[in-house]
Amino acid sequence: MIITVANQKGGVGKTTTAINLAAAVANKRFKTLLIDLDPQSNSTMSYVDPRSVSRSMFDVLVSEELSFKDVIIPTAVPNLFLAPSKIALAKLESKLIGEIDGPFRLKDKIKDAADAYDYIFIDTPPTLGMITVNALVASTHVLVPIQSSYFALEGTDDLLETIEKIKARPNPNLQLLGVVITMHDKRTTLARDIHEQIGEVFGDRLFNTIITKSIRLEESPAYKESIFTFAPKSSGAMEYYSLSEEILSRV
């Protein structure tokens, strides 16, 4: 299963979701790969020192000689491996625009390595550009985090339209795995109202698990740890464990 975590709206907990879901699944003894396709490299920095990264996803996606396997590195989490990003990835958009195989570059690169992993998670940038399109073309499923805020559904139509376009041509097997509410403040009436609104829009595609606001979730990447080792008894750890259970039951 190749699961892209995507939302063109920034600040919705996309990277937090990618790094902790990957760790949760790896903790269940599934061989798991996290691909960082965000030029900000936050998924990479959550697990390794970026200064130690010599080759990144940018290198493998622009090089005909470099193999995808050449950039994969282990993390401190057993069963979890990382395909890292660097800021150079920001130049990828301009390099792929106009290329015949532009939308298929990632799919072509990972096909020889995908069978080595039980689950692959892809963290994407907060745009619907060529990088995100590459992720969607290469994936079997897409997971959409939506922040519990007044502007929660802003831009969601554009993302769903992009998913439908990908399904229509380059990747007819792509499925919407589901929507997860993140950064939820259950103390406010507004957050509860937004929860109901998102549920009306997505129905059974909305996961039961809600990710609440958590200082521990914000702190853990700075210590190069997932929430499961940084604060294993925290609400964030319990919620991402619950979300991983729901995801595995759907796929």
N, C-alpha and C positions, 0 to 999 in steps of 0.2 A: 504494500500500500504506500502510495506517495501522496502525502497530504500537504497542500499549500495553505499557509496561514496568510490571509490577504484581507486588506481593507485599505482603500486609497486615502482614507482619512487618518491623519497621524494622531498619536497620543491615545490610542485605544487599547493599549496593552497587548499589541500584536507580538512583539518580541518576547515579552514576559510569558505569553502563552506558548510560543514556540519552544523556548528553552526549557520550560518546566514540563510541558507535555512530553517532550523528547526524553527528559530525565525520568519522568514517571513510567513511560513505556519501557525504557532501558532497565529500570529497577524491577520490572516484571520478567526480566531475563530474556527480553526480545532484543536481538541485535538491531540497533537503531542508528540512523544517520541523520544529523542535522545539517542542512545546507543553508548557509548564510548568503542570501542574494541581495542584502541591503547594503549599499555603499557606506552607511553609517557604522556598519560592522558591530552592532551592539550584541548580537548573538555570539559572535566570535570573542568579543571582549568579556563576555560572561563566563567563558570557559578557559581561555588561554590569553597569554600576553600577546597582543597583536604584533609586537616587535619581534617575536619569535617566528612569525609566519613569513616564510620565504616565497611560497607560491600560493595563490589564492584562486577564487572562482573566476576572477577576471582573466587570469593567465590561461586557465583551461578553456574558457569560452572563446578566446580570440586566437588560440594556437591550434594548428592542425596536428602538431607533433605531440603535445602534452596530453597524457591520459588523465581522465577524471580521477583514477585511483592514485595518481601522483600527488594530489593535493589533500587527500584525506588524512587526518591526524587523529589519534586517540585523545580522549578527555580523561579527567580524573574519575568520571562516573563509569563504573563497569558497564560494558556493552554499548556505550554511547560514543560515537565517532562524529567528527566535525569536518565539513568542507568549508574552510574559512573565507571571509571576505576582507577586502581592504578598500581604502578610499578610491583606488584606481577604478573600481567597478563603476563609478559614476560616469566614466568615459565609454562604457559599453553601449549605451543607448545610441550614440552617434555612430558607433562602428557597425551596429547591426541594422540600422535603418537603411532600407534599399537592398540589403542582401537577400538573395533568394531563400536561403535557409535561415534567415534571421529569427523567426519565431520558433524554429525547431532545434536551435543550437544546443540547448540544455538537454532536450530529449535524446538527441543523437549522442551526446557525450556520456550520459549516465546509463544508457541501456546495457552496457557491458558490465556495469558494477551493481545495478539495482538488485539483481537476484541474490546478492551477497547479504542483503539486509531484510529483516522482517518488516520494518517500518522506516519510512523516510519522511522527515518533516522539512519544509522549505519556508524560511522566513523571507518576506518580500518587502520592498520599499513602499512607502505610502503614496504610490502613484499607480496609474493603470498603463504605464509605458511598456516598452519592449521587454524589460526585465521581468515584470510581473506576467506578461503574456507568455514568456518562455517557461515560467514556473507552471502556469495553468496548462499549457500544452503538454508538459511532461508529467502531469499529475493524474492520479485516479480520483482524488477528492479535493475539495476546497473547504476550509473552515474559516468562518467569518467572525472575528471578535467585534462586538459593538459596545462602546462605552455607554454606561447608564447616565446619559446627560440629555439636556434639552435638544441638542442637535444630533442625537444618536443616529437617526435614519437619513441624515443629510448625505447625499452622494451614494446611498445604497443602491438606488435604481441603476446608476451607471455601472456599478460593480456587477449586479445581476445581469445587466444587458451584455457586459463583456463576457461573463461566463456562458451565456446563451450563444454568443457569437463563436466562442471557442468550441462549444459543443456542436454547433452547426457545421463546422468545417474541419479544423485541424485536430480536434480531440473529442469525438462523439461519445467517448466513454466517461468523460468528466462528470462527477456528481457533486452536488452541494451536500457535504457531510452534515453541516448544521451551522447554527449561529449560537454564539455564547456571549452572554452579557458579562462585561468586565467593569472593574473600577466602580462597583455598585455601593452606594451608601444607603443601606437599608433603613437608616434613621429618618430619611426624608420622604415626604409624601410624593414629591416630584419623581424620585427614583422609582417608587412603586408604580406610579402612573405610567412611566416610560416602560417599565417591565411589561405591563399589560398591553401597551401599544405595540411593542416589538412582538409579543406573543400573538396579537391579532394579525400582524403582517406575515409572520413566518410559521405559525401553527406548530405542528409537530417537528418542524426542523429546528426549533429553539430547544437547546439543551436544558434539562432541569437544573443542572448545576449552575450556580451564579458565582462569579469571582468578585468578592467584595474588596473594597479599598484596604490596603495593607502596607504598613511601613516595612514590614519584613520582606515583602515581595520586592519593594523598591531597593532595599539594602543588599539583598543577596548577590546580585551581579557584581557589585563592587568588590566582593570577596571571592570572586571566581567560583561561586557555588550555586547550585540549584536550591530552591526553597526546601528540598527534602533533606539536605544535609545542614543547611544554614539554620533553619528553624523548623525541624520536623514535626513539632507539635502545634504549629501555628495554624490559623484558619486558612491561610494561603496554601499550605501543604495539603491540608485535608480537602480543600476545594479542587485543587488541580489533580489530586489522586482520584477524586470522585469523577471529575471530567474525563480523565483517562479511561476510567471504567465504562463510562457512557460511550465514548468513542470506540473502544474495542468491541462493545456490544453491537455497534452499528456497522462495523466493517468486517 
